[in-house]
Amino acid sequence: MKTRIISIAVSFFLSFLSAGLLAVSLPANEIAWLAWIALVPLLITISGRRVVSGFTLSYLCGIISSAVIYDWIFAAPGYQLPHHVILALIVGLYTGIFGLIYGYVCNRWHSAAALVCAPFIWVSMEYIRSNVSFLSLPFPVLGHSQYQHLQIIQAAAITGGYGISFLIVMVNAAIAGAALMLVSKAKPPEYLNCQSPSKRSVWLLFCIVFILLGVTFVYGKTVLSRPAGGKKIRISVIQGNIDKEMKRDTRKYAGDIMRRYTQLTHAALKENPDLVVWPEAATPGLVLKNLSLQQELVSLIKKADRHFLIGSSEYPKFSDEPFDKNKFGNTALFFSPSGRLLGQHLKMFLIPFGEYIPYEDTIPWPEFIVPKENRARDVPGNEFTIFELGGAKFGVVICSEGAFPNLFRKFVKEGANFMLNITNEGWFGESALYQKVAASVFRAVENRISLARATNTGISCFIDPTGRVYGRVQKNQRETFIDGHMTEDILLSENRTFYTIHGNIFAFVCLGVTVILIILSIGRRKY
């Protein structure tokens, strides 16, 4: 009985340890090297255990790590502990299913086979989590922990960010295999009920790891050593740092908001940009319906004699639904130096329960999830709008759209030479700002394209096609929740990567391998 209690306690400890390591390895904690060992404790404790035990321990790991990773949502209005518990239970489930499949394979084929297959299963779960209807949550994935290590992440131009996650999990699997082998040789106590791979299997795992790491580093070094040349365009990004109180009552604070953006814009114009970019929903009202606001904005643009890209909320220009004055579209407005509206882009991916209510007419959501006063009001766009500036084409992703790799790459595939991300993350905690930057780095690398971020509260910056972050808006050594501006030259991209053209083929391969693995395991006698 005592041995069983100790065994359970050790298993839970290892599960919790992996949860903690996963959480602190991701932005904004920036302890990236921990990602390479974060799953080792979990893999050790679920190897050789019953399938149910593997699922339970992995699910606990997923719940705890998710609760920590997404703690920044507590800053959002109306978000409370019950909501966070539901979120953690849903997101943690993917880690639980990873443990379930891993445990099943381990019991049917042995731990060595399960360790080799662990990266395929993990990437499959990341991909599914990122593409499940309104529950899609594509950031952060494990690979995002390495966003500052440029030589490692260049392979994302082929595999997407999932390829970096795959590499990290393979390293974890090899280390876990070695640990299991050493523990078995040392005649472990009974409460360490682990299944050990053979020495030969461990050597095979490390050979795979060395080959993958070698190819990744050589490819990364080759890409980074190429001279960066070509046409450039000069962009100013404006960071207004308009706080929540002012955002909630834009009518009251309209003058203050416009004055701040006007002052920052005048300062940026001294650096002679070709394009000035304001963040998501920067204007204190509907520009195309509020005549006085429109005149004030057009006057500023004419005096500046520059192109402007401005975030605003507007009535949707095109909609399949009847006109409703209570419904708006999260919009990017593109103006010529004469103040003429050249085009607009409507945000395509809306945040569930914030910008729209999923299946509102079908699912009777409880009031603590959807309060009576909360009704769907945003209308989604359905077009990948491409703007043109001096012969250069560009697309705009608004808010969290920049976290969706498939959506982002379609703008590039449509011909964009550079990309903009306008966003207002001031509703959330600070760690969200760093997680969004990490995702943006991967979007730039995956498509080998320059990206400029204009945010309300940070982090406004520029990212080159290799993922290098530069030109951050800073004040007093801070880059979040400050106002400011920054002007930089960005490189225009002409080439298209394998990922841009073909998308998530690597993730589909991982999904295919996982499905085949499950099918082959069904009916096989327990090892």
Sequence and secondary structure as in RCSB ss.txt:
>XXXX:A:sequence
MKTRIISIAVSFFLSFLSAGLLAVSLPANEIAWLAWIALVPLLITISGRRVVSGFTLSYLCGIISSAVIYDWIFA
APGYQLPHHVILALIVGLYTGIFGLIYGYVCNRWHSAAALVCAPFIWVSMEYIRSNVSFLSLPFPVLGHSQYQHL
QIIQAAAITGGYGISFLIVMVNAAIAGAALMLVSKAKPPEYLNCQSPSKRSVWLLFCIVFILLGVTFVYGKTVLS
RPAGGKKIRISVIQGNIDKEMKRDTRKYAGDIMRRYTQLTHAALKENPDLVVWPEAATPGLVLKNLSLQQELVSL
IKKADRHFLIGSSEYPKFSDEPFDKNKFGNTALFFSPSGRLLGQHLKMFLIPFGEYIPYEDTIPWPEFIVPKENR
ARDVPGNEFTIFELGGAKFGVVICSEGAFPNLFRKFVKEGANFMLNITNEGWFGESALYQKVAASVFRAVENRIS
LARATNTGISCFIDPTGRVYGRVQKNQRETFIDGHMTEDILLSENRTFYTIHGNIFAFVCLGVTVILIILSIGRR
KY
>XXXX:A:secstr
 HHHHHHHHHHHHHHHHHHHHHHHHSTTT  GGGGGTTTHHHHHHHTTS HHHHHHHHHHHHHHHHHHHTGGGGG
STT  HHHHHHHHHHHHHHHHHHHHHHHHHHHHH HHHHHHHHHHHHHHHHHHHTTSGGG      GGGGGTT H
HHHTTHHHH HHHHHHHHHHHHHHHHHHHHHHHHHT   TT       HHHHHHHHHHHHHHHHHHHHHHHHHHH
S   S EEEEEEEE    HHHHHTHHHHHHHHHHHHHHHHHHHHTT  SEEE  TT SSS TTT HHHHHHHHHH
HHHHTSEEEEEEEE  SS SS   TT BEEEEEEE TTS EEEEEE  S  BTTTB TTTTT    TTTS TT  
  B        EEETTEEEEEEEGGGGG HHHHHHHHHTT SEEEEEE  TTS HHHHHHHHHHHHHHHHHHT E
EEEEESSS  EEE TT  EE    BTTB SS  EEEEEEEE      HHHHH SHHHHHHHHHHHHHHHHHTT  
  
